[in-house]
Amino acid sequence: MEFPVRCFTCGGVIGHLYDQYKASLKDKKPDVALDELGVGRYCCRRMFLAHVDIIPSLLKYPRV
């Protein structure tokens, strides 16, 4: 998974929290999971909520 290491807006380091965030989504809502991880800034929360993992989709196609 290719999640950014830093927030694009504020530069806060958030990459190390992504695995914990994905694991906590199994039993919690996204807003509660982000609150528990300590992600408070709106720009950093946006990075988690808007991330789409497209790498597995791209790997289906052969290289040209």
C-alpha positions as CSV (number, residue, x, y, z in Angstrom):
1,M,0.0,0.0,0.0
2,E,1.3,3.4,-0.9
3,F,0.1,5.9,1.7
4,P,1.9,9.2,1.9
5,V,4.4,9.6,4.7
6,R,3.5,13.2,5.3
7,C,0.3,15.3,5.0
8,F,0.4,17.2,1.7
9,T,-0.9,20.4,3.4
10,C,0.8,20.7,6.8
11,G,3.7,18.3,6.4
12,G,2.7,16.3,9.5
13,V,4.1,12.8,9.7
14,I,1.1,10.4,9.4
15,G,2.4,7.4,7.3
16,H,3.1,5.3,10.4
17,L,-0.6,5.4,11.5
18,Y,-2.1,4.0,8.3
19,D,-1.9,0.3,9.3
20,Q,-3.4,1.0,12.7
21,Y,-6.2,3.0,11.0
22,K,-7.1,0.2,8.6
23,A,-7.1,-2.3,11.4
24,S,-9.4,-0.2,13.6
25,L,-11.9,0.3,10.8
26,K,-13.1,-3.2,11.2
27,D,-14.9,-2.4,14.4
28,K,-15.1,1.4,14.5
29,K,-16.3,4.4,12.5
30,P,-13.6,6.4,10.7
31,D,-14.0,9.5,12.8
32,V,-13.6,7.5,16.1
33,A,-10.6,5.6,14.7
34,L,-8.9,8.9,13.7
35,D,-9.7,10.5,17.1
36,E,-8.1,7.5,18.9
37,L,-5.0,7.7,16.8
38,G,-4.7,11.4,17.6
39,V,-5.2,12.7,14.1
40,G,-6.9,16.0,14.8
41,R,-6.1,18.4,11.9
42,Y,-8.6,18.4,9.1
43,C,-5.9,18.2,6.4
44,C,-4.4,15.1,8.0
45,R,-7.8,13.5,8.4
46,R,-8.5,14.1,4.8
47,M,-5.4,12.2,3.8
48,F,-6.8,9.1,5.6
49,L,-10.4,9.5,4.4
50,A,-9.7,10.2,0.8
51,H,-6.9,7.7,0.2
52,V,-7.7,5.1,-2.5
53,D,-5.3,2.2,-2.9
54,I,-5.0,1.7,-6.7
55,I,-1.8,-0.3,-6.8
56,P,-3.5,-3.7,-6.8
57,S,-5.8,-2.6,-9.6
58,L,-2.8,-1.5,-11.7
59,L,-0.9,-4.7,-11.2
60,K,-3.5,-6.6,-13.2
61,Y,-2.3,-5.0,-16.4
62,P,0.9,-6.1,-18.2
63,R,3.8,-3.7,-18.8
64,V,4.1,-2.3,-22.3
